[in-house]
Each structure stands twice: as structure tokens, then as C-alpha cells.
Amino acid sequence: METVNIHQAKTNFSRLLSRVELGEEIIISNEGIPVAKLVPFRTSSNRRASLGQDRGRFVLPEDFNDPLPKEILTAFEGDEE
């Protein structure tokens, strides 16, 4: 984990954020005393790489949009007779 002083952090903020986005943690210090830590906001730094990773784990049934059977509708809505 790298430590940078406040001046370095202000000067190179965009670069530091790019490194943090890739998973690195950076400490910002003031006169040698740590005052803050830059850490990734999300655990998955590359959202695009995570898209579709569960593909094929769930198959949508053919009857997904069909009306529910009467006994299930009755359980949800009650008997309307």
C-alpha cells in the first residue's frame, strides 16, 4: 500500500483514482501522519468483466408468462366465488 502526501494526492488525483479503481489502496498523509485512505468503492473494480458471469445458470421456463394455475391464484387473491 503506497503512501502519498497531500500535495502529491492533489497533483495526481486522477492517476491515483485510476489505480484505486483497479483495486489498489492508497494512504494520504499530512506531514507524515496518515489522514485518509483511498479504497475502491465497489469490490468488483471492472463492472464490464462481471456482466454475464452467471449466464446459463438459470433457464427461463417456456411457460413463464402463462397464466397461473387457479389454485395458486386463489392462494394469492382468495376465493372470489
N, CA and C of each residue as an Amber inpcrd file, in Angstrom:
protein
   243
   0.8560000  -1.1640000   0.0000000   0.0000000   0.0000000   0.0000000
   0.9070000   1.2330000   0.0000000   0.7230000   2.0890000  -0.9710000
   1.5550000   3.2860000  -1.1110000   0.9890000   4.4260000  -0.2680000
   1.8950000   5.2630000   0.2380000   1.5080000   6.4650000   0.9700000
   1.9660000   7.6790000   0.1740000   1.0790000   8.6400000  -0.0160000
   1.4220000   9.8920000  -0.7020000   1.0440000  11.0560000   0.1990000
   1.7570000  12.1830000   0.0310000   1.3870000  13.3530000   0.8270000
   0.2590000  14.1110000   0.1330000  -0.2950000  15.0730000   0.8190000
  -1.4630000  15.7950000   0.2930000  -1.1490000  16.4680000  -1.0310000
   0.0190000  17.0850000  -1.1620000   0.3830000  17.7580000  -2.4150000
   0.4210000  16.7470000  -3.5670000   1.0540000  15.5890000  -3.3360000
   1.0990000  14.5550000  -4.3790000  -0.3080000  14.0730000  -4.7370000
  -1.1570000  13.9350000  -3.7250000  -2.5250000  13.4690000  -3.9680000
  -3.3010000  14.4740000  -4.8160000  -3.1580000  15.7770000  -4.4990000
  -3.8730000  16.8070000  -5.2760000  -3.3500000  16.8570000  -6.6990000
  -2.0460000  16.7550000  -6.8520000  -1.4290000  16.8580000  -8.1810000
  -1.7740000  15.6590000  -9.0630000  -1.8530000  14.4770000  -8.4700000
  -2.0370000  13.2430000  -9.2380000  -3.3590000  12.5430000  -8.9310000
  -4.3720000  13.2940000  -8.5430000  -5.6220000  12.6960000  -8.0870000
  -6.2380000  11.7460000  -9.1190000  -6.3020000  12.1450000 -10.3760000
  -6.8970000  11.2830000 -11.4160000  -6.1310000   9.9720000 -11.5510000
  -4.8080000  10.0500000 -11.5360000  -3.9990000   8.8320000 -11.6380000
  -4.2100000   7.9240000 -10.4330000  -4.2740000   8.5400000  -9.2590000
  -4.4940000   7.7530000  -8.0460000  -5.8540000   7.0590000  -8.1000000
  -6.8740000   7.7660000  -8.5610000  -8.2030000   7.1580000  -8.6690000
  -8.2090000   6.0040000  -9.6590000  -7.4620000   6.1260000 -10.7410000
  -7.3760000   5.0210000 -11.7120000  -6.7650000   3.7890000 -11.0690000
  -5.7480000   3.9890000 -10.2450000  -5.1130000   2.8650000  -9.5610000
  -6.0650000   2.2460000  -8.5370000  -6.7880000   3.0940000  -7.8200000
  -7.7380000   2.6080000  -6.8170000  -8.8560000   1.8240000  -7.5000000
  -9.2950000   2.2890000  -8.6490000 -10.3520000   1.6040000  -9.3850000
  -9.9430000   0.1790000  -9.7490000  -8.6530000  -0.0470000  -9.9000000
  -8.1450000  -1.3770000 -10.2270000  -7.9190000  -2.2340000  -8.9820000
  -8.2520000  -1.6780000  -7.7990000  -8.1790000  -2.4720000  -6.5860000
  -7.1100000  -2.0570000  -5.5900000  -6.2530000  -1.1360000  -5.9590000
  -5.1840000  -0.6990000  -5.0620000  -5.7380000   0.2240000  -3.9750000
  -5.1230000   0.2120000  -2.8070000  -5.4750000   1.1330000  -1.7350000
  -4.3030000   2.0860000  -1.5230000  -4.5980000   3.3680000  -1.3480000
  -3.5550000   4.3940000  -1.2110000  -3.8390000   5.2280000   0.0270000
  -2.7980000   5.4580000   0.8260000  -2.9290000   6.2670000   2.0350000
  -2.4490000   7.6800000   1.7360000  -3.2060000   8.6670000   2.2060000
  -2.8290000  10.0750000   2.0650000  -2.3890000  10.5600000   3.4450000
  -1.2030000  11.1820000   3.4800000  -0.6830000  11.6310000   4.7650000
  -0.4710000  13.1400000   4.7610000  -0.4690000  13.7050000   5.9570000
  -0.2080000  15.1270000   6.1610000   0.9660000  15.2150000   7.1270000
   2.0940000  15.7030000   6.6330000   3.3280000  15.7900000   7.4070000
   3.7120000  14.4350000   7.9900000   3.5610000  13.3780000   7.1740000
   3.9560000  12.0380000   7.5670000   2.9360000  11.2770000   8.3970000
   1.8170000  11.9210000   8.7340000   0.7860000  11.2730000   9.5410000
  -0.3790000  10.8830000   8.6300000  -0.7330000   9.5890000   8.5730000
  -1.8510000   9.1610000   7.7290000  -3.1520000   9.8360000   8.1590000
  -3.8660000  10.3950000   7.1700000  -5.1330000  11.0730000   7.4650000
  -6.3040000  10.4970000   6.6760000  -6.0360000   9.7840000   5.5950000
  -7.1240000   9.2360000   4.7790000  -6.6050000   8.0390000   3.9890000
  -7.5510000   7.2130000   3.5580000  -7.2110000   6.0690000   2.7160000
  -8.1660000   6.0440000   1.5330000  -7.6060000   5.9780000   0.3300000
  -8.4150000   5.8100000  -0.8780000  -8.5820000   4.3190000  -1.1110000
  -9.8460000   3.8690000  -1.1520000 -10.1400000   2.4590000  -1.3800000
 -11.2110000   2.3510000  -2.4560000 -11.2610000   1.2280000  -3.1620000
 -12.3050000   1.0620000  -4.1760000 -13.6910000   1.1160000  -3.5430000
 -14.6280000   1.7690000  -4.1980000 -15.9960000   1.8710000  -3.7080000
 -16.7060000   0.5280000  -3.8090000 -16.5030000  -0.1700000  -4.9090000
 -17.1130000  -1.4820000  -5.1240000 -16.0270000  -2.5400000  -5.0760000
 -16.4150000  -3.7380000  -4.6820000 -15.4370000  -4.8160000  -4.6510000
 -15.0440000  -5.2520000  -6.0560000 -15.9640000  -5.1570000  -7.0030000
 -15.6510000  -5.5060000  -8.3800000 -15.2090000  -4.2490000  -9.0970000
 -13.9180000  -4.1370000  -9.3710000 -13.4050000  -2.9160000  -9.9700000
 -13.7550000  -2.8010000 -11.4540000 -13.9780000  -3.9200000 -12.1040000
 -14.2810000  -3.8770000 -13.5290000 -15.6930000  -4.4070000 -13.7530000
 -16.6520000  -3.5100000 -13.7410000 -18.0550000  -3.8990000 -13.8660000
 -18.3120000  -4.6410000 -15.1580000 -17.6950000  -4.2140000 -16.2520000
 -17.9120000  -4.8740000 -17.5390000 -17.4870000  -6.3380000 -17.4950000
 -16.4070000  -6.6340000 -16.7820000 -15.9170000  -8.0120000 -16.7260000
 -16.8820000  -8.9060000 -15.9640000 -17.6810000  -8.3280000 -15.0630000
 -18.5890000  -9.1450000 -14.2710000 -19.9390000  -9.3630000 -14.9580000
 -20.2540000  -8.5870000 -15.9830000 -21.5290000  -8.7440000 -16.6740000
 -21.5690000 -10.0900000 -17.3920000 -22.6400000 -10.8260000 -17.1900000
 -22.8170000 -12.0930000 -17.8820000 -22.1230000 -13.2730000 -17.2400000
 -21.5100000 -13.0860000 -16.0810000 -20.7790000 -14.2030000 -15.4890000
 -21.6870000 -15.3260000 -14.9970000 -22.9760000 -15.0420000 -14.8240000
 -23.9160000 -16.0790000 -14.4030000 -24.7240000 -16.6430000 -15.5710000
 -24.3410000 -16.3040000 -16.7750000 -25.0530000 -16.7730000 -17.9570000
 -25.1370000 -18.3000000 -17.9510000 -26.3500000 -18.8200000 -18.1950000
 -26.5530000 -20.2610000 -18.2650000 -26.8880000 -20.9150000 -16.9310000
 -26.8120000 -20.1690000 -15.8360000 -27.1260000 -20.7470000 -14.5250000
 -28.6320000 -20.8270000 -14.2840000 -29.3940000 -20.0520000 -15.0210000
 -30.8490000 -20.0710000 -14.8860000 -31.4430000 -20.0940000 -16.2730000
 -32.3570000 -21.0080000 -16.4700000 -33.0380000 -21.1020000 -17.7580000
 -34.4940000 -20.7170000 -17.5350000 -34.9660000 -19.7520000 -18.2970000
 -36.3450000 -19.2900000 -18.1870000 -37.2810000 -20.3570000 -18.7480000
 -38.2310000 -20.8410000 -17.9370000 -39.1440000 -21.8750000 -18.4190000
 -40.0010000 -21.3530000 -19.5720000 -40.3970000 -22.2630000 -20.4580000
 -41.2320000 -21.9070000 -21.6070000 -42.5600000 -21.2870000 -21.1690000
 -43.1170000 -21.7580000 -20.0310000 -44.4280000 -21.2930000 -19.5890000
 -44.3330000 -20.1050000 -18.6090000 -43.2340000 -19.4060000 -18.6040000
 -43.0130000 -18.3130000 -17.6500000 -44.1320000 -17.2690000 -17.6700000
 -44.5920000 -16.8930000 -18.8440000 -45.6190000 -15.8530000 -18.9670000
 -47.0500000 -16.3950000 -19.0320000 -47.2040000 -17.6940000 -18.9100000
 -48.5490000 -18.2800000 -18.9270000 -49.3100000 -17.8810000 -17.6590000
 -50.6440000 -17.8490000 -17.7340000 -51.4330000 -17.5540000 -16.5280000
 -51.1520000 -18.5850000 -15.4380000 -51.2280000 -18.1290000 -14.1900000
 -51.0140000 -19.0350000 -13.0600000 -52.1720000 -20.0160000 -12.9360000
 -51.9070000 -21.2050000 -12.4190000 -52.9920000 -22.1590000 -12.1700000
 -53.9670000 -21.5820000 -11.1410000 -55.2270000 -22.0280000 -11.2350000
 -56.2910000 -21.4920000 -10.3870000 -55.9730000 -21.6100000  -8.8990000
 -55.4070000 -22.7470000  -8.4610000 -55.1230000 -22.9330000  -7.0320000
 -54.0750000 -21.9340000  -6.5160000 -53.1390000 -21.5480000  -7.3510000
 -52.1340000 -20.5580000  -6.9330000 -52.7640000 -19.1680000  -6.8990000
 -53.5740000 -18.8480000  -7.9150000 -54.2690000 -17.5540000  -7.9100000
 -55.1580000 -17.4180000  -6.6780000 -55.8560000 -18.4850000  -6.3340000
 -56.7230000 -18.4780000  -5.1510000 -55.9030000 -18.2350000  -3.8840000
 -54.7330000 -18.8410000  -3.8100000 -53.8770000 -18.6610000  -2.6330000
 -53.4340000 -17.1990000  -2.4910000 -53.2130000 -16.5290000  -3.5910000
 -52.7950000 -15.1170000  -3.5470000 -53.9630000 -14.1690000  -3.3770000
 -55.0240000 -14.4080000  -4.1200000 -56.1190000 -13.4520000  -4.1920000
 -57.3430000 -13.8220000  -3.3470000 -57.4190000 -15.0420000  -2.9350000
 -58.5890000 -15.5070000  -2.2120000 -59.6570000 -16.0120000  -3.1670000
 -60.6600000 -16.6580000  -2.6040000 -61.7310000 -17.2260000  -3.4230000
 -62.7240000 -16.1290000  -3.7600000 -62.9560000 -15.8740000  -5.0510000
 -63.8450000 -14.7950000  -5.4750000 -65.2270000 -15.3080000  -5.8660000
 -65.6030000 -16.4800000  -5.4970000 -66.8990000 -17.0370000  -5.8910000
 -68.0080000 -16.5370000  -5.0470000
